Amino acid sequence: MNSRAFRRSAAAVAAFSASAIVLAGCAGSSDDASTDSGSSDEEITLTIATFNDFGYTDELLQEYMDANPNVTVVHNRAAESGDARANYFQKLGKGGLADVEAVEIDWFAEAMQYSDLLAEAPDSVKGRWLDWKEAAATDPEGRLVGFGTDIGPQAICYRADLFEDAGLVSDRDEVAALFDGDWNNFLDVADEYMAATGKPMIDSANSVLQGIVNQLEYTYTEPDGAVIATTNPEVSAAYELVTERAIPNSAYAGQWSDDWFASMANGEFATMLCPGWMLGVISGSAPDVEGWDIADVFPNGGGNWGGSYLTVPADGANVDAALDLADWLTAPEQQVAAFAEAGTFPSQLEAYEDPTLTDATDEYFNDAPTGQILSDRAEAVTVAPFKDAVYFQYHDALQNAVTRVFDGTEDADTAWNTWVAEVEAF
């Protein structure tokens, strides 16, 4: 893997679940699961809170258990990142958070406002990540307070069988050629699919909005704090394209509903914009469907959607042990294991030299060379969007505007004006 390309580049079974795993030992290093979190006979309980699917299986945690006999880890998983965000900011600095808390990239800058409430990672872990990934988790005092998990280079997942039924090409190389172009080209193909089948090609209109804004360097604010959200011509152009062309070709306004999950199996839509972590969402939601494939292409070049961090609240009961667990879970070996499980693409440089990653194929996706495809997609990313503390609020409000247009409760102009008023009120 070309590390320079990665330096240029910028989840999920959706149901609440919790698994308590009795692990063996006291906290971990990058190289193995042995730890030093206290006396060898001290019983320690650690909680970790994630969302979607980080790839942290019982089997992966069992490796930690085998080396660390006296730690019990309780893994709590929220349905999606919005639920986790609400809980995180309600409790940060006040007690009640997990010992290790996952934070999604879209609201990580917001969390960094309170970096003094987070424990600092040890110096031994610094320098392991892509430079932009680590820099985002380093506060103005130079304290690294986040352990990078994954990044989200995007490709296009598609139903080859439904493409064939629509008279479109279905071979992944031919599909890559079909979609090679800008967003209008992508939506032209969606028009063709709709004309042939009477069904929408795209899963979600807001996923298209997400894909477009993730290619913009400055979306809602600039580094000097200037708010450009409502005057940025690139944002208004994205909104216009989504409301005029993506909505008529989309099955849903947003993702993560029960119906959306069910539609991965029932053929209600035929494509999804697909960061690596989405592969596990699809295969986990439609395990018996044989038509899904993935093409090495993305509208308008490349894009990164997602990626998260593990943080350790400084007021936790077992901070040192929690730091060691976060270290171990984000080490290259565990990042590669998480990729093999859930498609979460690693952010650690050493992982890109691992044949488990570079030679990876996915039987579910017609034996697609997913390791190579996602590596190519990561190299195609040229913009790391600026996301400050208010990014999540502005973007969530714009997605809500798209949803209102999709649902027919407001027309596009009214929904935009409502959003403008919301931005001015933030």
N, C-alpha and C positions, 0 to 999 in steps of 0.2 A: 504494500500500500504506500502511495506517495504521501508522506507526512506533510509536505508543503501544501499539497492540495487540500488536505484536511484542515490545515491551519487557515486556509482561505475560507473554508466552509463554515457556515454559521457556527389509557393505554390499555386485547384486554378481555377478560371475562367480566362483563359488567353486571356483577351482582355483589352485594355485600357478602364477604366471607371472612372467617377468621380461623386460623389454624394455630394451635399451640404445639410447639415443637420443643421437646426437651433436648437441649444441646449439651455436648460434653465439653466443659472447660471454661476458661476465663478470657476473653477477647482475642482478636486475630491479627496476624501480619499479612502482608501481601502475598507471601510465598506459600504459606500453609495456614491451617486453621488454628494453630496453637496461639494462646493469648496470655496476657499478664494482667488480669483485671482484679486481682486480689488474692487472698490465701487460697490454696488448692482445695480446701474443704468448705469454703464459703459458698452458700447457695445464693445465686443471683438470678433474678428474673429481669429480662430485657423485653421491651415491647418495640415493635417496628410497625409504622403505619405507612402504607403505600396506597396506590389507586390503580385502576385498570390492571394490567399484567406486567410486572417488572421481570418476570421469569424466575422469581425466587420460589422454586418448588420445594416441597418437603424433602426431596432427595438432595437438593443443593444444600439446604440447611442441615441435613443429616451429616454431610461432610464436616460441617462445623461441630456438630454434636459429637462426632467420633473422636475429635481431638480435644474437646472441652467438656468434661463430664459434669460440671456443676452449674451450668447456665441453662435456664429455661427461656426460650425466646417465643413470644406470642406475636404472631403476624396478623395484623388487622388490615383489611383491604377494602377501600371505599369503591363505589361504583365508578366514579369519574373524578377528575381533578377539581372540579368546582366544589364538590362536597368536602374534599380534603382542605381546600383553601379556606372555606368558611370556618372549619374547625381549627385550623392552624392559627389564624389571626385572632380568633376569639380567645384562645388560650395561651398564646405565646407570651412568656414572661409572667404568667399568672398561675402556672401549674396545670397539670392535667394532660399535657401532651405525651405522646409516646417517647421513649428514650431515643429512638431514631425516627425522624419524620422525613418523608419524601416531599419534595417541592417541585412543581412543574415549571418549565422555563418561562412561560408567559406571566407567571406571578413571582418568579424568583427575585427579580429586581425589587419588587415590593418587600419581599422578605429581607433583602439586604439592607433596607433602611434600619432594621433592628438587629444588625450583625452583632452588636454588643450583648444581645440575649442568646447568642449561639456560641457553642464551644469551638475553639480553634483546633483545626486539624494539626497533627504533628508534622514537623519539618520533613520527616522521612517520606511522606507521601507526595511532597511537592515535586512538580516537574513530570509527573506521570501522564498527564492529560494533554489533549490538544490545547495549544496556548490560549485560544479564545474561551475554551470551556473553563479552564482554571482561572483566567483573569476575571471572568464574570462572578466568580465565587470568592474573590479577594477584595476585602473592604479597603477604604482609604488608608487605614493604619497598617495595611499589609498582612492582615490576618486572613488566612484561608479558612472559610467557615462552611464550605459545601464540598461534598464528595461527588464528583460527576459520575452519573450512571451512563445513560445512552445519549445518542443524537438521533435525528430522524430524517436522513436523506430519503427523498421521495421518488417512487416510480409509479407506474399505473398497474393496478390489479384489475383483471377483467375476466369475464366468463366466456371462455373460448366457445363453448357450445351455443351460448346465446348469440355470439357474434356470427357464428355459422348460420344460425337460423335467420339472422337479419341480412344475410348475403354479404357480410363483411369478412375480411381476412381474419384468420384465427391463429396462425403461427406467430410466436412471440416476436420474432425478428420482423415479420411483416406488420404486425401491430405497432411495433416501435416506429417503423417507417410511416405508418398511417398517422400516428399522433405527433410526428416530428414537426414542430412548428410552434406558433404562438397560441394564446388562449382562444382566439377566434377560430383557429383551425380545430382545436379540441371540440369546441362547441358546434362547428360545422359537422363533425362526425356524429355528435350527439343528435343533431337534426336528422341526419341520414338514418340513424338507428330508430328514432321516433317515427319517421315516415314509413319505415319498413315493418315495424312491430306494433306501433301504437303505444309503446311503453317508454318511460324515461330511461336513458342510459346511465345517468349519474345518480349516485346514492343520495347526495345532500348538496343543496345550494350553498350552504355555509362552508362546506369543505372546499368549494371552489374559491369563495372569498378568502378562506384561510390560505389556500395555495398561492393566491395572487399577492396578498399583503406580505407573506413571508419572503417574497422576492423584492420587496421595497426596503431600501436602506433606512429611510426615515418615513414613518407612517403617521403617527399621531403627535409626536413631540420630537424636538431636536435636543442635542446634548446640553444646550444652554438653558433648557427649560421652556423654550418657546412652544406653545401649543399650536400645531399646524393642522390638527385633525380635520377640521371642517373647511379649511381653505386649501388643503393639499389636492392638486388636480389628479394625482395618481390614485388617491383614495376615492374621490368622486367618480373617476373613470372605472375603478374596480366595482364600485357599488352599482353603477349603471349597467355594466356588463353582466353582473350577477343577476340583477333584478329583471333585465330585459331578456337575457339569453339562457342563463343557468337555471333559473327557477322553472321555466316551462319544460326543461329537460331533466328535472330532478324529482326523485321519489319523495324526498323529505326535505324539510327546511334545515334540520340539524341532525346530529347523530346521537347515538346512545339510548334511544328509546327502545322499548321491547319490540315494537313493530320493525324498527330498523334492524335489530339483530336478527329477527326472524326472516327478514327479506334477503339476507345473505344466502339462505337456502332455497327460498321459494321463487327466485328469479324476478323479483319486482324491479330490480335494476341490474346493470351489467358491468359497471366500472366503479372503482373507488380510487381516489388519490391515496397512494399507499406508502407511507413511511415504514421502515422495517418493523416497528412494533405492531403495525396493523396486521401483519401476516398471522400472528397468533390470535388476533381478534377474529379474523375470518375463519381460520381453520377450527378454532374452538367453538365458533357459533354455528358452523355448517359442516360438521365432520364427515358427513356422508355424501357431500356434493363433490363430483369429480371434475367439474368444468373450470374451476378457478386456475388462472395462470398469472404471470407477472411479466411486464414488458419493460425493457431498459430504456425508458423515455419519460420525460415530464414536460408539460407545456412551458414554453418560453425558457427552456434550458434546464435549470436545476432548482431545487428548493429544499429547505430543511424545516420539517414540522415536528416540533417536540424535542424531547430530551429533558432529563430531570436531574435532580441532585438529592443526596441524602444529607440531612442536617441533624445536628445533635443539640437540643435545647440545653442551655447552660445550667438550668435549674433542675435537671433530671437527677434521679436518685443514684444512678450509676454511670456518670459521664465518661469516665475513662474506659469502662467496658463497652459503652455505646460507641465511642470513637473507634475502638478496635474492631467492633462488628461492622461499622460502616466502611472502614478501611478494607476489611476482608471481602465484603460484598461487592466493592467496586474495583478490586484488583483485576488485572487482565484476565486471569484464568476464570474468575467468576463472571466477568463481563462476556467472555466467549461462551460460557455455559448458558448464561441468560439469553444470549442471541440464539443459540441452538434450540432453546425451549420456546421463546416468545418472539424472536426476530428483533429484539432490542439491540440496535447497532452500537458497538462499543465506542467509547470516547477516550480510551487509554491507548497510547501510541504502540505499546508492545503487543497489543491484541492484533494489530494489523499484520503482524508477522506470523500469526498462528494459522497453520493449514486448516484447522477446524473452522476458521472463519473464511479464509480465502478460497477454499475448495468446497464450501458448503453448498449443498443442493437441498431442495425441499420437495419431498415426494408428493405432498398434498398439492403443491402448485405445479403439477406435471413435471416433476424433477427439475424445476428451474434452478439455474446456478445462482441462487440468491446471494451468496457471499460476493460473487463477482459483480452481479447487477447492482447491489447496494453500494459496493465500493466505487463503481463507475458513477453512480448517482451522487455519491458524496463528493467526488472530484468535480462534478458539474455545478456544485453550489459555489456561487461567487459573491453572495451578499450575506452578511451576518446582520439581520435587522436590529436596529436600535430599539431596545425595550426597557423603558424606565418603570418607575413605581406605579404609574397610572395607566400603563399599556393595557393591562387586563381589563380595567373598567371601561376604557374607550372601546376596545375591541368587542367586549361582550355586549355593550350597548349597540354597536353597529350590527352584530349578528342578530340581536333582537329585532332590529329594524328590518333586516332581511326576512326574518321569520314572520313579522306582521304582514309583509307584502305577500309572502308565500301563502299565508293563511287567509288573505283577503280582508283583513281587518283594517288595513290602511293601504292606499296606493303608494307608489314609489316616492313621489314628491313629499307626501305627507309624512311618511315614515322617516325620510331623510331629515325633514324639518324637526321632527320630534327628537331625532338623534342629536341634531345641532343644539337644541335647547338643553338636552341632557348633558352634553359636553360642557356647555357654558355654565351649568349648575354644579359640575363636579368641583 
